[in-house]
Amino acid sequence: MHNVKSGTVPKETRIGNWIRIPADLAGVVVLQPTTFEDARGFFFESYNHRDLAELGILHEFVQDNHSQSVRGTLRGFHYQLRHPQAKLCRVVAGEALDVAVDIRVGSPTFGKSVSVVLSAQNKKQIYIPPGFAHGFVALSSRTDFLYKCSDFYYPDDEHGVIWKDPALNIDWRVEDPLLSEKDARFLPLKEISSEYLPMYKPGDIA
């Protein structure tokens, strides 16, 4: 089940072998591919540009990333400012809690979040638009997390929000996560100057 923190979830939409499950936070989308199983195993489309474009995901993805984490590892929240990335995320081994936060200054849902469990078993994916901070925590002994990005990674453009920001009130399901030194130094959202946050623009998905 995906968990959202504001609004009403619109009805599901099916295109091809995909079900689009819009989250409460406009612009964030949970995707459920159709899986075909028999005695040999299973098959499913993990990406289909044409069908996802019909479901409103229009980005061209230019970089694929794969991270492996032990249980309790928390990565995030991350975002790029000058080169904002849309992300399409899934888990191919184990289970993770994936979280997206709207950090666009002026957005009507500024500071709101969406959480969804992604696992090798449920095969769900989450689409996160540009202007959102992203993080996840590994819930299994080994978690292989894959995600597509709509822009390249620029080390000098990486920014973040502290995972335990009390104003965000995220239930990470872990008490003492494993963090990188960089992630542990991030500030709460309210302490980040607006010049270091993305701006909500007229015409953006609210």
C-alpha positions as CSV (number, residue, x, y, z in Angstrom):
1,M,0.0,0.0,0.0
2,H,1.2,3.5,-0.7
3,N,0.8,6.1,2.0
4,V,0.1,9.8,1.3
5,K,-0.3,12.8,3.5
6,S,-2.8,15.1,1.8
7,G,-5.8,15.2,-0.5
8,T,-7.8,12.5,-2.3
9,V,-6.3,9.7,-4.4
10,P,-7.8,9.8,-8.0
11,K,-9.0,6.6,-9.6
12,E,-6.5,4.2,-11.2
13,T,-5.8,4.3,-14.9
14,R,-4.7,1.4,-17.1
15,I,-2.7,1.8,-20.3
16,G,-1.2,-1.3,-21.9
17,N,0.4,-3.4,-19.3
18,W,0.6,-0.6,-16.7
19,I,-1.7,0.7,-14.0
20,R,-1.2,4.3,-12.9
21,I,-2.0,4.9,-9.2
22,P,-1.9,8.7,-8.7
23,A,-0.8,9.6,-5.2
24,D,-2.4,12.4,-3.1
25,L,0.7,14.6,-3.9
26,A,0.0,15.8,-7.4
27,G,2.7,14.9,-9.9
28,V,3.9,11.8,-7.9
29,V,2.7,8.5,-9.5
30,V,2.8,4.9,-8.3
31,L,3.0,2.4,-11.2
32,Q,2.0,-1.2,-11.1
33,P,3.2,-3.3,-14.1
34,T,1.3,-6.4,-15.2
35,T,3.2,-9.5,-14.4
36,F,2.9,-12.7,-16.5
37,E,3.8,-15.8,-14.5
38,D,4.0,-19.6,-15.2
39,A,6.0,-22.6,-14.2
40,R,9.2,-21.1,-15.7
41,G,9.0,-17.8,-13.7
42,F,7.7,-14.4,-14.6
43,F,7.9,-11.6,-17.2
44,F,6.9,-8.0,-17.1
45,E,7.7,-4.7,-18.8
46,S,9.9,-2.7,-16.4
47,Y,9.7,0.4,-18.7
48,N,7.7,1.4,-21.7
49,H,8.3,4.9,-22.9
50,R,5.1,5.0,-25.1
51,D,2.7,3.7,-22.5
52,L,4.2,5.8,-19.6
53,A,4.0,8.9,-21.8
54,E,0.2,8.2,-22.2
55,L,0.1,8.0,-18.4
56,G,1.6,11.4,-18.1
57,I,5.3,10.6,-17.6
58,L,6.9,12.5,-20.4
59,H,10.5,12.7,-19.5
60,E,13.4,11.2,-21.4
61,F,15.5,9.3,-18.9
62,V,19.3,9.7,-19.5
63,Q,20.9,7.9,-16.6
64,D,20.2,4.6,-14.7
65,N,21.5,4.1,-11.2
66,H,21.7,0.9,-9.1
67,S,22.4,1.0,-5.3
68,Q,22.7,-2.0,-3.0
69,S,22.0,-1.4,0.7
70,V,22.0,-3.4,3.9
71,R,19.0,-3.3,6.3
72,G,18.5,0.1,7.9
73,T,20.5,2.1,5.4
74,L,18.9,5.4,4.7
75,R,19.8,7.4,1.6
76,G,18.4,11.0,1.4
77,F,16.8,13.3,1.1
78,H,18.6,14.4,-2.1
79,Y,17.9,16.8,-4.9
80,Q,19.6,18.8,-7.6
81,L,18.9,22.5,-8.0
82,R,20.3,23.6,-11.3
83,H,19.9,20.2,-12.9
84,P,16.6,18.9,-11.3
85,Q,15.9,15.3,-11.9
86,A,12.7,13.4,-12.4
87,K,13.2,9.8,-11.1
88,L,11.5,6.5,-11.8
89,C,12.3,4.1,-9.0
90,R,11.9,0.4,-8.3
91,V,13.4,-2.4,-6.2
92,V,14.7,-5.7,-7.7
93,A,15.9,-7.4,-4.6
94,G,14.5,-7.0,-1.1
95,E,12.3,-4.1,0.1
96,A,12.5,-0.4,0.6
97,L,10.4,2.5,1.9
98,D,10.6,5.2,-0.7
99,V,9.7,8.8,0.2
100,A,9.3,12.0,-1.9
101,V,8.8,15.5,-0.5
102,D,7.6,18.6,-2.3
103,I,10.3,21.2,-1.6
104,R,9.2,23.8,-4.3
105,V,9.0,27.2,-2.7
106,G,5.5,28.6,-3.3
107,S,3.9,25.2,-4.0
108,P,0.5,24.6,-2.3
109,T,1.9,21.2,-1.1
110,F,5.3,22.5,0.1
111,G,6.6,20.2,2.8
112,K,4.1,17.4,2.0
113,S,5.3,13.9,1.4
114,V,4.4,10.6,-0.2
115,S,5.7,7.2,1.0
116,V,5.4,3.8,-0.8
117,V,6.9,0.4,-0.2
118,L,8.8,-0.8,-3.2
119,S,9.8,-4.5,-3.3
120,A,11.0,-7.2,-5.6
121,Q,7.7,-9.0,-4.7
122,N,5.2,-6.2,-5.5
123,K,7.2,-4.8,-8.4
124,K,5.7,-1.3,-7.9
125,Q,7.5,1.8,-9.2
126,I,7.3,5.4,-8.1
127,Y,7.7,8.4,-10.4
128,I,9.0,11.5,-8.7
129,P,8.9,14.8,-10.6
130,P,11.6,17.5,-10.6
131,G,11.4,19.8,-7.6
132,F,11.0,17.0,-5.1
133,A,13.5,15.7,-2.6
134,H,13.9,11.9,-2.6
135,G,15.1,9.3,-0.1
136,F,14.6,5.7,0.8
137,V,15.4,3.2,3.6
138,A,16.3,-0.4,3.1
139,L,13.9,-2.7,5.0
140,S,15.5,-6.0,4.1
141,S,18.9,-7.6,4.7
142,R,19.8,-6.7,1.1
143,T,18.0,-4.2,-1.0
144,D,18.8,-3.5,-4.6
145,F,17.3,-0.2,-5.7
146,L,17.2,1.0,-9.3
147,Y,16.2,4.4,-10.6
148,K,16.1,6.3,-13.8
149,C,17.0,10.0,-13.9
150,S,15.9,12.6,-16.4
151,D,19.2,14.5,-16.1
152,F,22.8,13.6,-15.3
153,Y,24.3,13.6,-11.8
154,Y,26.4,16.7,-11.0
155,P,28.3,16.4,-7.7
156,D,28.5,20.2,-7.3
157,D,24.8,20.5,-7.7
158,E,23.8,18.0,-5.0
159,H,21.7,19.3,-2.1
160,G,19.6,17.7,0.6
161,V,17.2,17.8,3.6
162,I,17.8,16.0,6.8
163,W,16.0,12.7,7.0
164,K,14.6,13.3,10.5
165,D,13.2,16.8,9.9
166,P,10.4,16.9,12.6
167,A,8.2,19.1,10.4
168,L,8.1,16.4,7.7
169,N,7.1,13.8,10.2
170,I,8.2,10.8,8.2
171,D,7.7,7.3,9.6
172,W,10.8,5.6,8.3
173,R,10.2,2.4,10.2
174,V,13.7,2.4,11.6
175,E,15.0,3.9,14.8
176,D,18.7,4.4,14.1
177,P,19.4,4.3,10.4
178,L,22.8,3.9,8.7
179,L,23.7,7.2,7.1
180,S,26.5,8.7,5.1
181,E,28.4,11.6,6.7
182,K,27.0,13.9,4.0
183,D,23.4,12.9,4.6
184,A,23.8,13.2,8.4
185,R,24.9,16.9,7.9
186,F,21.8,18.1,6.0
187,L,19.6,20.7,7.5
188,P,15.8,20.8,8.2
189,L,13.8,22.2,5.4
190,K,12.9,25.4,7.3
191,E,16.6,26.2,7.8
192,I,17.4,26.0,4.1
193,S,17.4,29.4,2.3
194,S,14.9,29.7,-0.5
195,E,17.8,30.4,-2.9
196,Y,18.9,26.8,-2.4
197,L,15.4,25.3,-3.0
198,P,13.5,24.8,-6.3
199,M,10.8,27.3,-7.1
200,Y,7.2,26.4,-7.9
201,K,6.3,28.0,-11.2
202,P,2.9,28.8,-12.7
203,G,1.9,25.8,-14.8
204,D,3.7,23.3,-12.6
205,I,1.7,20.4,-11.4
206,A,0.6,21.5,-7.9
